[in-house]
């Protein structure tokens, strides 16, 4: 799964909002804020991967292939062949 899918980016952005808010408020320096943003993307990727793994339905079990039923032999054909 690509880390640049729209759902991963969206979850990563949502997880980055508190980091951005703390940076804007002055609690984080620009270096600290920028160094924490990739971790938000990684956490978004992990969260989406976990949700997809849990909610993906299992693959159906393949059914064994059956041979087609043999064509019934017509009794009249056998009798005509024996009589000839």
ChimeraX commands (.cxc) that place a marker at each C-alpha (Angstrom):
marker #1 position 0.00,0.00,0.00 radius 0.5
marker #1 position 1.43,3.33,-1.02 radius 0.5
marker #1 position 2.00,5.95,1.69 radius 0.5
marker #1 position 0.71,8.58,-0.74 radius 0.5
marker #1 position -2.83,7.26,-1.12 radius 0.5
marker #1 position -5.57,9.80,-0.47 radius 0.5
marker #1 position -6.81,8.05,2.66 radius 0.5
marker #1 position -3.31,7.82,4.13 radius 0.5
marker #1 position -2.62,11.48,3.38 radius 0.5
marker #1 position -5.94,12.52,4.90 radius 0.5
marker #1 position -5.34,10.59,8.14 radius 0.5
marker #1 position -1.74,11.86,8.25 radius 0.5
marker #1 position -2.99,15.44,7.86 radius 0.5
marker #1 position -5.54,14.97,10.64 radius 0.5
marker #1 position -2.81,13.57,12.89 radius 0.5
marker #1 position -0.54,16.51,11.95 radius 0.5
marker #1 position -3.08,19.16,12.98 radius 0.5
marker #1 position -2.04,19.17,16.67 radius 0.5
marker #1 position 1.65,19.39,15.66 radius 0.5
marker #1 position 0.89,22.33,13.37 radius 0.5
marker #1 position -1.21,23.99,16.06 radius 0.5
marker #1 position 1.57,23.63,18.64 radius 0.5
marker #1 position 4.02,25.08,16.13 radius 0.5
marker #1 position 1.78,28.05,15.42 radius 0.5
marker #1 position 1.24,28.64,19.14 radius 0.5
marker #1 position 4.99,28.71,19.71 radius 0.5
marker #1 position 5.42,25.55,21.77 radius 0.5
marker #1 position 7.46,23.91,18.98 radius 0.5
marker #1 position 10.21,25.49,16.98 radius 0.5
marker #1 position 10.04,25.18,13.21 radius 0.5
marker #1 position 12.70,22.45,13.31 radius 0.5
marker #1 position 10.76,20.41,15.86 radius 0.5
marker #1 position 7.53,20.82,13.95 radius 0.5
marker #1 position 9.05,19.80,10.60 radius 0.5
marker #1 position 10.84,16.83,12.15 radius 0.5
marker #1 position 7.56,15.51,13.60 radius 0.5
marker #1 position 5.45,15.80,10.44 radius 0.5
marker #1 position 6.86,12.64,8.74 radius 0.5
marker #1 position 5.92,10.69,11.85 radius 0.5
marker #1 position 2.34,11.86,11.39 radius 0.5
marker #1 position 2.38,10.47,7.84 radius 0.5
marker #1 position 3.84,7.20,9.12 radius 0.5
marker #1 position 1.18,6.98,11.85 radius 0.5
marker #1 position -1.52,7.66,9.24 radius 0.5
marker #1 position -0.15,4.88,7.05 radius 0.5
marker #1 position -0.11,2.48,9.99 radius 0.5
marker #1 position -3.65,3.38,11.05 radius 0.5
marker #1 position -5.05,2.96,7.54 radius 0.5
marker #1 position -3.19,-0.35,7.07 radius 0.5
marker #1 position -4.58,-1.64,10.36 radius 0.5
marker #1 position -8.16,-0.60,9.53 radius 0.5
marker #1 position -7.92,-2.13,6.06 radius 0.5
marker #1 position -6.54,-5.39,7.47 radius 0.5
marker #1 position -9.33,-5.64,10.04 radius 0.5
marker #1 position -12.26,-4.73,7.81 radius 0.5
marker #1 position -11.27,-6.46,4.56 radius 0.5
marker #1 position -13.52,-9.51,4.10 radius 0.5
marker #1 position -11.71,-12.83,3.73 radius 0.5
marker #1 position -11.30,-14.26,0.26 radius 0.5
marker #1 position -13.82,-16.97,-0.58 radius 0.5
marker #1 position -12.57,-20.53,-0.46 radius 0.5
marker #1 position -12.25,-21.87,-4.00 radius 0.5
marker #1 position -14.70,-24.64,-4.75 radius 0.5
marker #1 position -13.18,-27.88,-6.05 radius 0.5
marker #1 position -13.72,-28.31,-9.75 radius 0.5
marker #1 position -16.05,-31.17,-10.57 radius 0.5
marker #1 position -15.97,-33.25,-13.67 radius 0.5
marker #1 position -18.97,-32.83,-15.90 radius 0.5
marker #1 position -21.48,-35.63,-15.54 radius 0.5
marker #1 position -21.03,-38.40,-18.07 radius 0.5
marker #1 position -23.53,-38.46,-20.89 radius 0.5
marker #1 position -26.08,-41.19,-20.27 radius 0.5
marker #1 position -25.83,-43.99,-22.76 radius 0.5
marker #1 position -28.99,-44.60,-24.72 radius 0.5
marker #1 position -30.03,-48.24,-24.33 radius 0.5
marker #1 position -31.53,-48.38,-27.82 radius 0.5
marker #1 position -28.19,-47.47,-29.44 radius 0.5
marker #1 position -26.43,-50.31,-27.61 radius 0.5
marker #1 position -29.07,-52.83,-28.60 radius 0.5
marker #1 position -28.91,-51.75,-32.25 radius 0.5
marker #1 position -25.11,-52.03,-32.23 radius 0.5
marker #1 position -25.27,-55.54,-30.66 radius 0.5
marker #1 position -27.93,-56.69,-33.10 radius 0.5
marker #1 position -25.90,-55.65,-36.14 radius 0.5
marker link #1:1,2 radius 0.2
marker link #1:2,3 radius 0.2
marker link #1:3,4 radius 0.2
marker link #1:4,5 radius 0.2
marker link #1:5,6 radius 0.2
marker link #1:6,7 radius 0.2
marker link #1:7,8 radius 0.2
marker link #1:8,9 radius 0.2
marker link #1:9,10 radius 0.2
marker link #1:10,11 radius 0.2
marker link #1:11,12 radius 0.2
marker link #1:12,13 radius 0.2
marker link #1:13,14 radius 0.2
marker link #1:14,15 radius 0.2
marker link #1:15,16 radius 0.2
marker link #1:16,17 radius 0.2
marker link #1:17,18 radius 0.2
marker link #1:18,19 radius 0.2
marker link #1:19,20 radius 0.2
marker link #1:20,21 radius 0.2
marker link #1:21,22 radius 0.2
marker link #1:22,23 radius 0.2
marker link #1:23,24 radius 0.2
marker link #1:24,25 radius 0.2
marker link #1:25,26 radius 0.2
marker link #1:26,27 radius 0.2
marker link #1:27,28 radius 0.2
marker link #1:28,29 radius 0.2
marker link #1:29,30 radius 0.2
marker link #1:30,31 radius 0.2
marker link #1:31,32 radius 0.2
marker link #1:32,33 radius 0.2
marker link #1:33,34 radius 0.2
marker link #1:34,35 radius 0.2
marker link #1:35,36 radius 0.2
marker link #1:36,37 radius 0.2
marker link #1:37,38 radius 0.2
marker link #1:38,39 radius 0.2
marker link #1:39,40 radius 0.2
marker link #1:40,41 radius 0.2
marker link #1:41,42 radius 0.2
marker link #1:42,43 radius 0.2
marker link #1:43,44 radius 0.2
marker link #1:44,45 radius 0.2
marker link #1:45,46 radius 0.2
marker link #1:46,47 radius 0.2
marker link #1:47,48 radius 0.2
marker link #1:48,49 radius 0.2
marker link #1:49,50 radius 0.2
marker link #1:50,51 radius 0.2
marker link #1:51,52 radius 0.2
marker link #1:52,53 radius 0.2
marker link #1:53,54 radius 0.2
marker link #1:54,55 radius 0.2
marker link #1:55,56 radius 0.2
marker link #1:56,57 radius 0.2
marker link #1:57,58 radius 0.2
marker link #1:58,59 radius 0.2
marker link #1:59,60 radius 0.2
marker link #1:60,61 radius 0.2
marker link #1:61,62 radius 0.2
marker link #1:62,63 radius 0.2
marker link #1:63,64 radius 0.2
marker link #1:64,65 radius 0.2
marker link #1:65,66 radius 0.2
marker link #1:66,67 radius 0.2
marker link #1:67,68 radius 0.2
marker link #1:68,69 radius 0.2
marker link #1:69,70 radius 0.2
marker link #1:70,71 radius 0.2
marker link #1:71,72 radius 0.2
marker link #1:72,73 radius 0.2
marker link #1:73,74 radius 0.2
marker link #1:74,75 radius 0.2
marker link #1:75,76 radius 0.2
marker link #1:76,77 radius 0.2
marker link #1:77,78 radius 0.2
marker link #1:78,79 radius 0.2
marker link #1:79,80 radius 0.2
marker link #1:80,81 radius 0.2
marker link #1:81,82 radius 0.2
marker link #1:82,83 radius 0.2
marker link #1:83,84 radius 0.2
view
